[in-house]
Amino acid sequence: MKLSTVSLVLAGLALLAGVAGATSDKALLYGGAGQGKVIFDGRLHASKGLVCNDCHSAIFATKKEALITMDNHSQKVACFTCHDGVKVFNDCDQCHRKL
């Protein structure tokens, strides 16, 4: 019983470690609603001095799901908290890519 409990806890910790580093070592791909796929690369954001907690969980929940609407583009929510054209670029082609 003890061995199976310890094994389960260790497996859970390994899974959490993988989730915690998910965006820091790979890019995530989002639909883009016909404007071209949106690629989020955690490495690029980290190279600009950001850490995960700068966006998670204050702006985004810590999961891949990002439900962004066209209305969000003109509001200071989600990506546009920073990508407002003042703090950081807001050029569509910088994020939306025809793949």
N, C-alpha and C positions, 0 to 999 in steps of 0.2 A: 504494500500500500504506500509506504513512504517513498519508494523508488519511483512509482508511477506519478505521485504528486510532484516530486522534485523534477522529473522529466517534463511534466506538463508545464510547470512554472518556467523552466529553462526554455522550452519551445515558445512559450508566450513572450518571453523577454527577447528572444531572437527575432520573432516576428515584429515586435514593437521597434526594435533597433532598425530593421529594414524599412519600416514605414517612416520613421523619424528622418532617415537620410534620403528618402525617395526623390525629392526634387533637387537635392544638392548634387546628385551624381547623374541625373538624366533629364531629358526634356519631356514635357507632357504635351500632348496634342489635343486640341479642342476643336469642335465643329466649325465655328466661324460663320454659320448661317448664310452660306452662299458667297461670302466676301473672301473666302480662302481660309484655310485652316489657321488657327492661332497656335503658335508654338510658345510654350512657357519653358524657359531654360533656367533652372535654379542656379546653375553655375555662373551664368551671366550676371544675375542679380547679386550673387555672392561676390563676384569680382568687382562690383561697384561699392562693396562695403556693407551690403545688407546681410542680416542674419534672419533665419526663419521667423523668429518672433516679431520682426518688424511688420510682417503681414499676418502671420498666424498667431493667435486667433482673433486679433483685434479687427482685421479686415476680412479675412477668409477663415472658415473652419479648416482644420488640418486634414483635408482630404482632397482628392483630385477634382471633385465636382465643383464647377464654377458656373453658376447660372447667371450669365450676363446678358442684358437686353440692350437694344439700340438706345433706349432712354437713358441707360446707365452712362453712355458715352458723354452725355452733357451734364452729368451729375458727379459729385465728388464721392463716388462709391466704387467698391471693387478695385479693379486696376486703375481706375481714373482718380483714385485718391492721390496717386502720384503722377500718373500719365495724364496730366491736364494741360500740357503745352507750355506750362510755366516751370514747374518743378522738374519735369521730365517730358520728353517728346510725346506727342499724341498723333503722329503720322500713321494713318491706317496701315500702309505698306510695311511699316517696321514690325508689326505683329501678325498681320494677315498675310498668308503666303498661299499662292496657288500651287498645290503639290500634284 
